[in-house]
Amino acid sequence: MMAAGFGLNRFLAAARPSATYKVMDRVAARRASGATVISLSAGEPDFDTPEYVREAGMAAIRAGHTRYTQVAGLRALREAIAAKFQRENGLDVDWRSTLVCSGGKQVIFNALAATLNEGDEVIVPAPYWVSYPEIVQLCGAKSVIVACGADSGFKLTPDALQAAITPRTRWLILNSPSNPTGAVYGRAELQALAEVLLAHPQVLVLSDDIYEHLIFDGVEFFTIAQVEPRLRERVLTMNGVSKAYAMTGWRIGFGTGPGWLIDAMEKLQGQQTSGASTISQYAALAALTGSQDFIRQSRVAFQRRRDLVVEQINQAPGMRCDVPQGAFYAFASCEALIGKTTQAGAHLASDEAVVNALLDEAGVATVHGSAFGLGPYIRIAYALDDESLSGACQAIQDFCRTLTG
């Protein structure tokens, strides 16, 4: 209980905890009680960080690289980041226009906190990563949620974008490949959105490309600043090493954008966390400049897992799952399960109820689609070994077959 006379910041008080972490907490509690749970809830590769990256981190410790760096990051890492954007995304980036942060989430938070004022609006296509609206809320601004259903491939259309823009709009957030759907925007789709944005010079674009290298079926990746150079002075392109190199715990994200924005983000970070972990920065430098074989190998594994999960989920009565083009998530419709009753007597009134029952009765942890702004769906993270995925999918099939009503 909070002591009398004290209170939370009103923007924090209105924000919600991460639904993903709430599920992970429930998984941990059930495992601690002795239950067996297969968790398909965490957005985290199950692979170990590549050995050469781990060695670079340990070498940094042995060499005494354990002190502060510049707030914006090691120059060598920023140069490698600029080279990555040039090489892989066709962006003419100078290292001075890059920023290293403690994870991709901090890149996003810095950008929004540095630019938003109370009453400003941020367009957030739904389904969305759970943290986008909450970060906007913490900055005192308003999320304008635009539903993007299966009929549009879970992607924002130019007409929907145009309808959402107002004089108060300050940002559009684009995430491709998408968490939670795995949807990927093609060049033509990004160009069509860019044509709308060119007519609204007050709107900045946050391009969250964190799943860039997890893209399947030979689909080519594009980012909006690459597709439409006239927008480059209004785009923050963010990325990181967490998903591509299985480095989630190293906490390194980075971004590039117009100088004034990078300067503002650095100013904020200087009064917040200062520079990211020195050891992690040296490891990230090795990841970006070393062999890229790990990315190719993990992509093959994830595509195989995707195919396994989609095939088996579509065999579960009442479930429907389209084939995602990227990331490591399947976004499966559970609409036909709503209104049914489980063997244990639970009434499935919503996708959250479906997720709770799957965990309680089938020992499988997923996250409900309504937490990402669109239900009734469940998000399945297929960042597990094939045997565990097959076991989880079989358990979901068995669960669905025993429903009544």
C-alpha positions in Angstrom: 0.0 0.0 0.0 1.3 3.4 -0.9 1.9 5.8 2.0 -0.5 8.7 2.4 0.5 11.8 0.6 2.3 10.0 -2.2 1.2 9.1 -5.7 2.4 7.9 -9.0 3.1 10.0 -12.1 -0.3 10.2 -13.8 1.0 9.0 -17.1 2.7 6.0 -15.4 -0.4 5.3 -13.4 -2.4 5.0 -16.7 0.1 2.7 -18.4 -0.4 -1.1 -18.4 2.2 -3.8 -17.6 3.5 -5.8 -20.5 1.0 -8.6 -21.3 3.9 -10.7 -22.5 5.8 -10.4 -19.3 2.7 -11.2 -17.3 2.3 -14.5 -19.2 6.0 -15.2 -18.6 5.5 -14.6 -14.9 2.6 -17.1 -14.8 4.8 -19.6 -16.6 7.6 -19.1 -14.0 5.1 -19.5 -11.2 3.6 -22.7 -12.6 7.1 -24.2 -13.2 8.1 -23.3 -9.7 5.1 -25.3 -8.4 6.2 -28.3 -10.4 4.1 -28.0 -13.5 5.4 -28.8 -17.0 4.9 -25.9 -19.3 6.0 -25.4 -22.9 6.3 -21.6 -23.3 5.5 -20.1 -26.7 5.2 -16.6 -25.2 8.6 -15.1 -25.2 10.0 -13.2 -28.2 13.5 -14.5 -27.8 15.6 -16.9 -30.0 16.4 -20.1 -28.2 19.9 -20.2 -29.9 23.0 -19.3 -27.9 24.8 -16.1 -28.9 27.4 -17.0 -31.6 30.7 -18.1 -30.0 32.8 -15.4 -31.7 30.5 -12.7 -30.2 30.7 -14.2 -26.8 34.5 -14.3 -27.1 34.5 -10.7 -28.1 32.6 -9.8 -24.9 35.1 -11.8 -22.7 38.0 -10.3 -24.6 36.7 -6.9 -23.7 36.6 -7.8 -20.1 40.2 -9.2 -20.2 41.4 -6.1 -22.0 39.9 -3.8 -19.3 37.2 -2.3 -21.5 34.9 -2.0 -18.5 34.6 1.7 -18.1 32.1 4.3 -19.4 31.9 5.0 -23.1 30.5 8.1 -24.7 26.8 8.5 -24.2 26.1 7.8 -27.9 28.3 4.7 -27.9 31.8 3.6 -29.0 32.9 5.3 -32.2 34.0 2.0 -33.7 30.5 0.5 -33.0 28.8 3.6 -34.4 31.0 3.3 -37.6 30.0 -0.3 -37.9 26.3 0.6 -37.5 26.6 3.2 -40.2 28.3 0.7 -42.5 25.5 -1.8 -41.7 22.8 0.7 -42.8 24.8 1.5 -45.9 25.5 -2.1 -46.8 22.2 -3.7 -46.0 19.7 -0.9 -46.4 21.1 1.5 -48.9 21.1 4.4 -46.5 23.9 6.9 -46.8 24.6 7.1 -43.0 27.4 9.0 -41.3 28.5 7.5 -37.9 27.7 10.8 -36.2 24.0 10.3 -37.1 23.8 7.0 -35.1 23.0 6.3 -31.5 23.7 3.2 -29.4 21.2 2.4 -26.7 20.5 -0.2 -24.0 18.2 -2.2 -26.1 15.9 -1.4 -29.0 13.2 -0.4 -26.6 15.3 2.5 -25.4 15.8 3.7 -28.9 12.0 4.0 -29.3 11.5 5.5 -25.8 14.2 8.1 -26.4 12.8 9.2 -29.7 9.2 9.5 -28.4 10.1 11.1 -25.1 12.4 13.6 -26.8 9.7 14.8 -29.2 6.2 14.3 -27.8 4.2 16.7 -25.8 0.8 16.3 -24.0 -1.9 16.1 -26.6 0.3 14.9 -29.5 -0.8 11.8 -31.4 1.1 8.7 -32.6 -0.4 6.4 -35.2 0.0 2.8 -34.1 -1.2 0.1 -36.6 -2.8 -2.8 -34.8 -1.8 -5.5 -34.2 1.1 -3.8 -32.5 4.0 -4.7 -30.2 2.6 -4.3 -26.7 5.0 -1.6 -25.6 4.2 1.0 -28.3 1.0 2.4 -26.9 2.4 2.2 -23.3 5.5 4.2 -24.3 3.3 6.8 -26.0 1.2 6.9 -22.8 4.3 7.4 -20.6 5.3 10.4 -22.8 1.9 12.0 -22.2 0.7 11.6 -25.8 -2.2 9.7 -27.3 -2.0 6.5 -29.4 -4.3 6.5 -32.5 -4.9 2.8 -33.0 -5.6 1.8 -36.6 -7.0 -1.7 -36.9 -5.3 -3.7 -39.7 -7.0 -7.0 -40.0 -6.3 -10.2 -41.9 -8.1 -8.7 -45.0 -5.1 -6.3 -45.4 -2.5 -8.9 -44.4 -2.3 -7.2 -41.0 -0.7 -4.2 -42.7 -1.6 -0.5 -42.8 -3.1 0.8 -46.0 -2.6 4.3 -47.5 -6.3 5.1 -47.0 -6.3 4.0 -43.4 -3.2 6.1 -42.8 -4.7 9.2 -44.4 -7.8 8.8 -42.3 -5.8 8.6 -39.1 -3.6 11.7 -39.6 -4.7 14.9 -37.8 -2.9 18.2 -37.1 -1.8 16.7 -33.8 -0.1 13.7 -35.4 3.6 13.6 -34.7 4.7 10.0 -35.4 3.7 6.9 -37.3 5.2 3.7 -36.0 5.9 1.0 -38.6 7.2 -2.5 -37.6 8.3 -4.8 -40.4 8.5 -7.8 -40.0 5.8 -7.4 -37.5 5.5 -8.5 -33.9 3.0 -10.2 -33.4 1.9 -11.2 -37.0 5.1 -11.7 -39.0 3.7 -9.4 -41.7 6.3 -7.8 -44.0 5.8 -4.6 -46.0 7.0 -4.8 -49.6 8.5 -2.0 -51.6 5.3 -1.0 -53.3 3.4 -1.0 -50.0 5.9 1.3 -48.3 6.0 3.6 -51.3 2.3 4.0 -51.2 2.4 4.9 -47.5 5.3 7.3 -48.2 3.2 9.1 -50.8 0.6 9.9 -48.1 3.3 11.0 -45.6 4.9 13.3 -48.1 1.8 15.4 -47.9 2.0 15.7 -44.1 5.4 17.2 -43.2 4.7 17.3 -39.5 4.6 13.5 -39.2 7.8 11.6 -38.3 8.2 7.9 -38.9 9.6 5.4 -36.5 10.7 2.3 -38.6 11.2 -0.6 -36.2 13.3 -3.1 -38.2 14.4 -5.3 -35.3 13.3 -8.5 -37.2 14.9 -7.4 -40.5 17.0 -10.6 -40.9 14.2 -13.0 -40.0 12.4 -13.0 -43.3 11.4 -16.1 -45.3 10.6 -17.5 -48.7 13.1 -15.3 -50.5 11.1 -12.2 -49.7 13.3 -9.1 -49.9 13.4 -6.6 -47.0 12.9 -2.9 -47.5 12.8 0.0 -45.0 10.8 3.2 -45.7 13.8 5.6 -45.7 15.4 3.4 -48.3 12.2 3.3 -50.5 11.5 7.0 -50.3 14.7 9.2 -49.9 12.6 12.3 -49.6 11.4 11.1 -46.2 14.9 10.4 -44.8 15.0 13.6 -42.7 11.8 12.5 -41.0 12.6 8.9 -40.4 14.2 7.2 -37.4 15.3 3.8 -38.5 16.0 1.5 -35.5 17.4 -1.9 -35.2 19.6 -4.0 -32.9 21.5 -7.2 -32.4 19.0 -9.0 -30.1 16.9 -11.0 -32.6 19.4 -11.4 -35.5 22.3 -12.5 -33.4 20.4 -14.1 -30.4 21.7 -11.3 -28.1 18.6 -10.3 -26.2 20.3 -10.2 -22.8 23.2 -8.1 -24.1 20.9 -5.1 -24.4 22.1 -3.3 -27.5 19.9 -1.4 -29.8 20.7 1.4 -32.3 19.2 3.8 -34.6 19.9 6.5 -37.3 17.9 9.5 -38.2 18.1 13.3 -38.7 20.9 15.0 -36.7 18.5 17.1 -34.6 16.6 14.0 -33.5 19.8 12.0 -32.7 21.2 14.9 -30.7 17.9 15.2 -28.7 17.9 11.4 -28.0 21.5 11.6 -26.9 20.8 14.5 -24.6 17.9 12.5 -23.0 20.0 9.4 -22.7 22.8 11.4 -21.1 20.5 12.2 -18.2 19.0 8.8 -18.0 21.3 5.7 -18.5 24.4 7.3 -20.2 26.2 4.9 -22.5 25.2 1.2 -23.0 27.2 -1.5 -21.4 30.8 -1.3 -22.7 31.2 -5.1 -22.8 28.0 -5.5 -24.8 29.1 -2.8 -27.2 32.3 -4.7 -28.0 30.3 -7.8 -28.5 27.8 -6.0 -30.8 30.8 -4.7 -32.8 32.0 -8.2 -33.3 28.5 -9.3 -34.4 28.2 -6.6 -37.0 31.7 -6.9 -38.4 32.2 -10.7 -38.2 30.8 -13.7 -40.0 27.1 -13.4 -40.8 26.7 -17.2 -41.2 24.7 -17.4 -38.0 22.0 -15.2 -39.5 21.6 -17.4 -42.6 21.6 -20.6 -40.5 19.0 -19.3 -38.0 16.8 -18.1 -40.8 16.6 -21.6 -42.2 15.8 -23.0 -38.8 13.1 -20.5 -38.2 11.5 -21.0 -41.6 11.3 -24.7 -40.9 9.8 -24.1 -37.5 7.3 -21.7 -39.0 6.1 -24.3 -41.5 5.8 -26.9 -38.8 3.7 -24.6 -36.5 1.4 -23.3 -39.2 0.7 -26.8 -40.5 -0.1 -28.2 -37.1 -2.0 -25.3 -35.8 -4.3 -25.4 -38.8 -5.0 -29.0 -37.9 -6.5 -27.9 -34.5 -10.3 -27.7 -34.7 -11.4 -24.1 -34.6 -7.9 -22.6 -35.2 -6.8 -20.8 -38.3 -3.3 -19.6 -39.1 -2.0 -17.8 -42.2 1.6 -18.1 -43.2 3.7 -15.3 -41.8 6.6 -14.0 -43.9 8.9 -12.9 -41.1 9.9 -12.7 -37.4 9.2 -15.8 -35.4 5.6 -15.5 -34.6 2.4 -17.1 -35.8 -0.8 -15.1 -35.3 -3.6 -17.7 -35.1 -7.3 -16.9 -35.1 -9.2 -18.6 -32.3 -12.5 -17.0 -33.2 -14.2 -20.3 -33.6 -13.3 -21.3 -30.0 -15.0 -18.3 -28.4 -18.2 -19.4 -26.6 -17.0 -23.0 -26.0 -16.3 -24.7 -22.8 -13.2 -26.7 -21.7 -13.0 -30.1 -20.1 -12.3 -28.3 -16.8 -15.4 -26.2 -17.2 -13.8 -22.9 -18.2 -15.9 -20.8 -20.5 -13.9 -19.3 -23.4 -15.4 -15.8 -23.6 -12.4 -14.1 -25.1 -9.0 -14.8 -26.6 -7.5 -14.1 -23.1 -9.7 -16.8 -21.7 -8.4 -19.2 -24.4 -4.8 -18.3 -23.5 -5.4 -18.8 -19.8 -7.1 -22.2 -20.4 -4.3 -23.4 -22.7 -1.8 -22.7 -19.9 -3.9 -24.1 -17.1 -5.2 -27.2 -18.9 -2.8 -27.9 -21.8 0.5 -26.6 -20.3 1.1 -24.4 -23.3 1.8 -20.6 -22.8 0.8 -18.2 -25.6 -0.2 -14.5 -25.6 -3.7 -13.3 -26.4 -4.1 -11.2 -29.5 -6.2 -8.6 -27.8 -3.0 -7.6 -25.9 -1.6 -6.6 -29.2 -4.7 -4.6 -30.2 -6.5 -7.3 -32.2 -8.5 -10.3 -31.1 -9.6 -13.0 -31.1 -6.1 -14.3 -31.9 -3.3 -16.0 -30.1 0.4 -15.2 -30.7 2.6 -18.2 -30.9 6.4 -17.6 -30.7 8.1 -20.5 -32.5 11.5 -19.7 -31.1 11.9 -23.3 -29.7 13.3 -26.5 -30.8 11.2 -28.7 -33.2 10.4 -31.3 -30.6 9.0 -28.8 -28.1 7.1 -27.0 -30.9 5.5 -30.3 -32.0 4.6 -31.2 -28.5 3.0 -27.8 -27.9 1.0 -28.0 -31.2 -0.2 -31.5 -30.3 -1.3 -30.2 -26.9 -3.2 -27.4 -28.6 -4.9 -29.8 -31.0 -5.9 -32.1 -28.1 -7.2 -29.1 -26.2 -9.3 -27.9 -29.1 -10.7 -31.4 -29.8 -12.1 -31.7 -26.3 -14.0 -28.4 -26.3 -17.8 -28.5 -26.1 -20.6 -26.1 -26.9 
